Amino acid sequence: MNYVYILRCKDGSFYTGWTNDLSRRIQAHNSGKGAKYTRARRPVTLLYHECFQSRKEAMSREAAIKRLSRQEKEKLIGRGLDDRFS
């Protein structure tokens, strides 16, 4: 399985990425071995994720999410939380 995810960084900014091992990747971000962007913004918290069968689909979705405005990302995150709690 491949995942696209959105993290909230310590400074309140969002980071979007993809991985095939979500828990390992979040641990890497929080240990300083993740993306350069998140190293100085730890700890990070997982806010949202989506699952895909292929790496290509996940990477394509990551690129689409990165093009969204912050407000659009907040709506996406909120919709994902609503789905989990309904």
JOWO-V976574 format. One record per pair of residues at least 12 apart in sequence whose ideal C-beta (glycine too) atoms are under 8 Angstrom apart, sorted by the first residue. I is the first residue (numbers start at 1). J is the second residue. D is the distance in Angstrom with one decimal. If there is no record, write none. Layout:
BEGIN
I,J,D
I,J,D
END
This chain:
BEGIN
1,20,6.8
1,51,5.4
1,52,7.4
1,53,7.3
2,18,6.4
2,19,7.3
2,20,5.1
2,51,7.3
2,52,4.7
2,53,7.2
2,54,6.5
2,55,5.2
2,57,7.0
2,58,3.8
3,18,6.5
3,19,5.5
3,20,7.2
3,22,4.7
3,25,7.9
3,49,5.1
3,50,6.8
3,51,5.8
3,52,7.3
3,58,6.5
4,16,7.0
4,17,7.5
4,18,4.9
4,49,6.6
4,50,4.9
4,52,7.0
4,58,5.2
4,61,4.7
4,62,4.9
4,65,6.4
5,17,6.0
5,18,7.3
5,19,7.1
5,22,6.3
5,25,7.4
5,26,7.6
5,46,6.1
5,48,6.6
5,49,4.2
5,50,7.9
6,46,7.8
6,47,5.0
6,48,4.3
6,49,7.4
6,65,6.9
6,73,6.4
6,76,7.6
6,77,6.1
7,26,7.3
7,29,6.5
7,38,6.8
7,44,4.2
7,45,6.4
7,46,6.0
7,47,6.5
8,44,6.6
8,45,4.8
8,47,5.2
9,37,7.9
9,38,6.1
9,41,3.5
9,42,7.5
9,44,5.3
10,41,5.1
10,42,6.0
10,43,6.0
10,44,7.3
11,41,5.2
13,41,6.6
14,47,7.5
14,70,6.9
14,73,5.7
15,29,7.6
15,35,6.7
15,37,5.7
15,38,5.4
15,41,7.6
15,44,6.7
16,62,5.9
16,65,4.9
16,66,5.3
16,73,7.8
17,35,6.5
17,62,6.5
18,55,7.7
18,58,4.3
18,59,5.7
18,61,7.6
18,62,4.5
20,55,7.1
22,46,7.6
22,49,6.2
26,44,7.0
26,46,5.6
29,42,7.2
29,44,4.9
30,42,5.7
30,43,5.2
30,44,6.0
47,77,5.0
47,80,7.9
48,76,6.6
48,77,4.6
48,80,4.6
48,81,7.7
49,80,7.9
50,80,8.0
END
